[in-house]
């Protein structure tokens, strides 16, 4: 039969090939081969691109990322809000600094941070808030998760507070007093 096929004209060969491909059984086979190959190539390409652009949460972290994000806000926001009201005025530059830092440094959603800050500032308990409460919260979180470092958490809080104090180009005496209270509370815990 191969000798017969080689002696047939080109048009006949084309007709035979067309006949083989037009059989309903061959289309799913061809589709499966093309689909499988496309999936394999696409997945490889996607993974290659993702490695360079997406930063993933390490697998050894046992807490969901949302819980970690809210814990960070539980540490930072009351301290920053108390520092904002220390000089009895809320400067727009201070508000802008807090929102921008949490959005651009930490990756939070702007609207979420603006709402969270507003709720914190309007909370009647803010004036009675004690830095010792944050120190206790930090201690309990660090005890429950050995992967966290108290020193690193304290360092981040103090850096954010220092930046906030100078956000309005003027570190008020009352802000300095609050900062000293914060340092003493964090060191004593």
Beta strands, then each sheet from edge to edge (+ up, - down):
end
